[in-house]
Amino acid sequence: MSGPAPDGADRPALARCVAVPPDRFAAVHWGRTPLLSRAAALAGPDGFTDLLAPADADELLSRRGLRTPFLRVAGDGRVLPAGSYTGGGGAGAEITDQVLDERVLDLYAGGATLVLQGLHRNWPPLIDFTRQLGLDLGQPLQVNAYLTPPGSQGFATHYDTHDVFVLQVDGRKHWRVHEPVLPEPLERQPWGGHADEVGAVARGAPVLDVVLEPGDALYLPRGYLHSARAQRDSSLHLTVGVRALTRYALVEELLGLAATDRRLRATLPFGVDVAEPGQLAPVLTETVEALRDWLRTADPAQVAARLRDRAWPASRPAPIRPLAQAAAIDTLHPDSRVAPRPALRWRLEPDGTDRVALRLPDRTISLPRWCEPAVRAVLASGGCRVGDLPGLDDDADRLVLARRLLREAVAVPAPPPDTTAAQPAWTTDREPELSATPPAASAW
């Protein structure tokens, strides 16, 4: 999937991050230019403290048994070794990398910035918000939190190799943003390889010089130089990183598929000196010509399948409750209701003459062909009654299929329509995309 589609479709999480309509964000800012959005112009609750408040950060640092790499500490422009703030977990926890709150206190009080990493995996409000924002953008995301003491700056001027949304939660932070020295860098092109250029540009006039207040948001495309310093009070902000695929990813997958062409697998001519441009030139010309010929025959379906292998594992579906799900399987009956697991990516397609393949991010489930209408009914619905599943002969077959979908974590138990609890806007998921992943067969 690419960037946000125009047409003003409902994107509740994105509306909390940008103060312009989705179509304008897509056309003007996405991957192109920074966007500052003040709190008063953003949708949703006041500010971002519902996602992670300072007290929540203290909870994570002190009472959740946090381990590396879920915490990173930076001071004086460098990342500190994990051993300076981790140690043994005590009785019953035979580990050596658990975060020690007293060491964290000492470092933070001394001016170090704390970076809580991977919050899209371990903090419930951010799990839900990130999942919805990922659906709004059609991209995999990650979330870190930055806690900076008064007057401190955790990192020197640098650029990221992914787009970011900065959400200011608490305190005030002064941001200076400069034009890229390397527009749209790839992940393998980090800023350290351009340190001299970054330093020179950072000494010039910024394109954006702003103090973020609580509730403000800032979007930065990858490559834009930036630095941030807390003001008189401590600062807490969230950084949502967008791990978007690039056109270069298409090139990489095309080259992977090009290995099927015998001309491109051929050994270089005997005796050619590859360090000598004059000798290499005719071989290069022939190779480019062969590659050009092959590219004209490239199959978009094959490229799409390879890109799905990359993209799907980068985003997890909504969490499930294993104990509650197992109990639901044991007590399932025709009047029970099941629904698709939110944000699960799937594709249902023929698998031979009498089977269908349900392709998921990490595996493929093989089912009898006559199950297809019932599987589609479950996965394309907001919840349906087991006894109403189409295409099956009786309730016994419907129960077998429903149990299988629950056991495979493809479906989840659904409440009756009139008891569905109201959910915050950013926890409501859209229908999953129909796409594919490589097979890893499973029997009925």
C-alpha angles and dihedrals in degrees: 000000000000131000126314113308117237123231093092096266115179109279106163098173094047089051088062090056105041131040096210130077115273093248092054092046089052095047101040111023112020106109091344119068139008120258126204114202119188120217095247091060098048126095127234132039120347108282126330103283090112087067098047126343126191089257089055090053089052089050091054093046097048114025109026102070091242116195136189132305088033089073128047124178125205130188135165091008096304137093112249121229113265090236090070092069107020136071145141120336096223130236114358094012108088096188133113103203104065116133112255110213096206091057091046089052092052094050095044093047087051093057104269122143117234118216116198104200134200095019089155085072104042112026113072100214090050093044089059096040094047092049091054094044089049089055091046091053099031089229139108114257142195128196130210129175123217119206111189126182120233113293094001132128117203101194136028120239109298143141132241125228091222133053116261140201111207112205113191108216105170137001127008128286130191113224127194115191125189134187116272122269087201112027115219097359120200121235089259090056103070122176094254089076089061099038096134093050091046091052093049095049092045089061090060131076114298124232088222127027109174144143113228114219125199109292095022122124134203127195117203123183115221114278099033111128115235145168130182134199128190115237128220093314131049116272134220121187136162122227116203109198118205111211096198124176116244136212086256087065087060089052091050093051092046090053090049091054091044088073087083089070111091093207090059092049093053120121116250115259117282114270098008113151104222090194091060111082093202092057094041097049099079092044090050091050092052092047093049090050092050091048091049090052091050094047090060088064098044112136113226090207092060092047091048092052091052092048090050088055086060101039105041099058089051092069124052123209122239115299118261129210104238097198095046091044092051090050090050090053091053094050099039116138136166093272092054117108127222132190136188116273103259116257093006111149115219146157127200116203141152116284106192122312103310105024139067125210120223102201117204132176094266106023148001124245118208116211136173112274092242090064093067099093092049094047091050090048090056098042097043095047138079088230135324139195114258091224090057098056107130130231098030125111102228146350092271091064091043091053092049091053095044091050090050092052091048093047091050090050090239092119133030132205112272127205121233111279094252094053099049106131118232110257130205110264093249093058095059112104130206126227112289122258118254105238140129144246133188118285128259101169125230125184129232 
